[in-house]
Amino acid sequence: GQGRSWEIKKVRTTCPYCGCGCNFDLNVKDNRVIGVTSNPSSPVNGRHLCVKGRFGYDFIHSPERLTAPLIKENGEFKEVSWDKAFNYVVERISEIRNRYGSDSLAVLSSARCTNEENYLLNKFARAVLGTPNIDHCARLCHASTVAGLALAYGSGAMTNSIREVRDADFILVIGSNTTETHPIISLEIRKALKKGAKLAVADPRKIELTGLADFHLQIRPGTNVALINGLINVILEEDLWDKEFVKNRTENFSAMQKAVLKYNPEYVAGITGVDAELIRQVARAYARAEKATILYTMGVTQHTSGTNNVLAIANLAMLCGQIGKPSSGVNPLRGQNNVQGACDMGALPNVFPGYQPVADPANVQKFGQAWNAEVPGKIGLTVGEMIDGALAGHIKSMYIVGENPMLSDPDIQHVQKALESLEFLVVQDIFLTETAKLADVVLPGTSFAEKDGTFTNTERRVQRIRKAIKPIGNTKPDWQIICSLAEKMGYRQMKYFHPSEIMDEIARLTPIYGGISYDRLEEQGLQWPCGDKKHPGTPILHKDKFTRGLGKFHAVEYHPPAETPDNEFPFILTTGRRLYHYHTGTMTRKAKGIEAIYGNEFLEINPYDADKLGINDRDTVRLFSRRGSITIKACVTDRVNPGTVFTSFHFTENPINIVTNTAWDPIAKIPELKVCAVRIEKIS
Ligand code: SF4
């Protein structure tokens, strides 16, 4: 119900859904969040909010929230006290560590949790458990960005800021359904278009943006490298490149130049299915623009060629000098509210906080000293390697915080077998997710409304979240749970009264966060790198030089996806997201308003294919791949081309990741969620 306005407390905070990082005010009455209102001083979104931010808060008070720790006994969960849960976890983990060693333990951190919590989990894994095995779901989204942009530029993040998009003259959107996944950034695109900017969209599907675009490059899924090499080929051929920039700011140009020689538009048309003339037009428009920006997401990264896709994009921007200046750059839009921050905080197996490599003994010594512990100096396992390791019997116990691999990861049946083969699984979450159901112990964390901390949005802006209500039931903020576990394991260096003290420790050990402290984050947040207390933050990266010094061109070749259609599995399945839902739906599927609008999922199939298979709109079909099958209703639409079908992974009723492929990129080890071969049968 609505209270009188003078009884309502407004607490400014940051949206818990996507990486745009909108700010808003939680409206609180009697320890309940009763609404969300805009806060015009928000740096990213001003007054605007999308449907998830505005109406997606029901989950906070959902009756399905976990309210007490759970221990599984004879297959049934029993509520227990925190002490009992902590003691049990510590006893079992210590036992396993003593028997099999620290390397048998693995931690999955969370892009939903705060920076402070991710920092603590990285410290908990490395200093308390002594294991290098820590990773999180960035492995499934932008691992290829982190790897690719680090190689080309020296840092793997959005090079420019959200508000610069409005002033671009040319926007190239690749593999991003921006209006549905980053609604506030799509408003920036619209602003630019109003001012006369040109828009090119490379996407296998017709999406809302393709309706606004001057050019739609409707590529076959998995052919990005060919497309980008084709654009570069035209720009070189027609002498439209920025020789000055290439000469002064980059290296390894000739290797790249040689590699793209064969990618003439006709050759590329054969691979991508995009008209050669269209490729020429887009190449010219990009190269001739004064300020051209590239925005991309999972359509680029979730491929066996993910890192190469990113390297190709990095090549294109350098070739035209479209980087290091306003409204240009290479802009990976990060998906989760704090996936940028989870990477920044070292929830990755190869780096400490601030991307300080584990492989460098000086860093191992630095963190070992700061944490007063022996810290492993080797690179740990990625998400996929942990799952395989569990099946192979090397990984015996996992601590999974705020992630739901049982719906989000490829080949779910494989994931389930792996998690079931663990000797001990701890899951920390706010709901009894598909993954939590498999746990031996479930620790109930709190939502963003019940704790203080920071999230880092896609443009590297570190922003506050603020405690608006007391923790629900007998739950605890995740940072407190991690600290208590550490203490019970006998570790003495993890005591904090408030998350601001954790941030102070982060700043001391992480140069890119060196100048960040809570008192400086009150109004507009700060964009890293922010080296010291006087540093104003960095809206644009690589201005006078690249993070690595010179930008590096890479020669990249097109390789087809791991699975291509054949007689048995004649269709390509590509997966994505819907505006109304968020990832595995643990939050949005509990919002009544949202469910009323989009409560069922569909498989999009072209009318030509539907006709051949005798499928009508809304018929139920069975979708098979080499890994398994699911049933789902068909949506007959020309949004997809013949030969391609599409759906999202939000719905537990249609768990599409039962059929997706675990084949991964050799460098980033990101699975190819965007392409697999499938067969479709009508269920009569
Ligand atoms: Fe939240 Fe993203 Fe929507 Fe902004 S655009 S309100 S951050 S979900």
Boltz pocket constraint, residues with backbone or C-beta under 6 A from the ligand:
constraints:
  - pocket:
      binder: B
      contacts: [[A, 15], [A, 16], [A, 17], [A, 18], [A, 19], [A, 20], [A, 21], [A, 22], [A, 45], [A, 48], [A, 49], [A, 50], [A, 51], [A, 52], [A, 53], [A, 54], [A, 181], [A, 182], [A, 183], [A, 184], [A, 185]]
      max_distance: 6.0
